[in-house]
Amino acid sequence: MSDILNKILDVKAEEIRAAKKQRDFASLRRDVETDSELRSELRSFEGSLRDKIAAGHAGVIAEVKKASPSKGVIRPDFRPADIAVSYAQHGAACLSVLTDEQFFQGAPDYLKQARAACSLPVIRKDFMVDIYQVYQARAWGADAILLIVAALDHGLMAELEACAHELGMSVLVEVHDSAELDAALKLKTRLLGINNRNLRTFETTLDTTLGLLPRIPPEKLVVTESAIATPDDVKRMRDADVHAFLVGEAFMRAPEPGVELARLFA
Ligand SMILES: O=P(O)(O)OC[C@@H](O)[C@@H](O)c1c[nH]c2ccccc12
């Protein structure tokens, strides 16, 4: 199997090896655990989403993404701090910042810049396969991490989740089908992402979210991810009682990303 997800995971393994050589795990961990300022400045990712929804709004996780493997460069004029400010001004609940460099042209620095420019909680959007990356995320200021079920076995996934929770971060677990949902439901996190994009084929359909909904226990907060592009898409989801959204491309292609957010979710 040489699909894109496997390619990405190979590159991740290499990146993590290189990062550990630059800064070993014990020292990274010590720095994160002893930095009381870092801890006190944590922002509640899940709390922010739930607050928006409780107030009757959509809970929008607005993505800061320059490029993707399926679409190439989406936003050539890419200024993360400006994008973050625009999102915050127009009602985003949270930010999602790509930190993967090779496939999404992201960077740790983009996460830091976006977070410093506003007061929204931020998720590190990357392919997490090692505890080291969870500490990295926190060291950069992330308030949440993404765990992709398709990329992880259960034991490792539970370990990454426990580590994130110990550090005070929220965990968004991402699924694409029923078997992945079974695995995700064994975790503690209540944030359940349903990716409408198949990470192996790039195909998208909102039916992925609608199809899995009946199997999701009420305490879970469903986040519909990817391919939300029109007010009609939003309406379809909200009519089905899905109120949390992760949106990237539709915002990134607009001149003023926050204005597009307001338009899509008006
Ligand atoms: O740009 P879109 O179609 O609005 O999608 C956003 C987000 O869901 C997508 O970037 C994403 C969902 N899961 C991921 C996992 C890794 C990288 C990226 C993603």
The ligand as a MOL file (V3000), in Angstrom:
LIG
                    3D

  0  0  0     0  0            999 V3000
M  V30 BEGIN CTAB
M  V30 COUNTS 19 20 0 0 0
M  V30 BEGIN ATOM
M  V30 1 O -10.0950 22.3480 3.6990 0
M  V30 2 P -11.3320 21.6230 4.1060 0
M  V30 3 O -11.8820 20.7340 3.0470 0
M  V30 4 O -12.3730 22.5830 4.6690 0
M  V30 5 O -10.9200 20.6380 5.3160 0
M  V30 6 C -10.4360 21.1180 6.5550 0
M  V30 7 C -9.9190 19.9520 7.4260 0
M  V30 8 O -11.0000 19.1290 7.7180 0
M  V30 9 C -8.8070 19.1790 6.7210 0
M  V30 10 O -7.7530 20.0400 6.5100 0
M  V30 11 C -8.3450 17.9460 7.5040 0
M  V30 12 C -9.1360 17.0970 8.2050 0
M  V30 13 N -8.3970 16.1130 8.7780 0
M  V30 14 C -7.1150 16.3150 8.4600 0
M  V30 15 C -5.9780 15.5710 8.8460 0
M  V30 16 C -4.7730 16.0300 8.4180 0
M  V30 17 C -4.6540 17.1560 7.6200 0
M  V30 18 C -5.7800 17.8820 7.2330 0
M  V30 19 C -7.0140 17.4780 7.6630 0
M  V30 END ATOM
M  V30 BEGIN BOND
M  V30 1 2 1 2
M  V30 2 1 2 3
M  V30 3 1 2 4
M  V30 4 1 2 5
M  V30 5 1 5 6
M  V30 6 1 6 7
M  V30 7 1 7 8
M  V30 8 1 7 9
M  V30 9 1 9 10
M  V30 10 1 9 11
M  V30 11 2 11 12
M  V30 12 1 11 19
M  V30 13 1 12 13
M  V30 14 1 13 14
M  V30 15 1 14 15
M  V30 16 2 14 19
M  V30 17 2 15 16
M  V30 18 1 16 17
M  V30 19 2 17 18
M  V30 20 1 18 19
M  V30 END BOND
M  V30 END CTAB
M  END
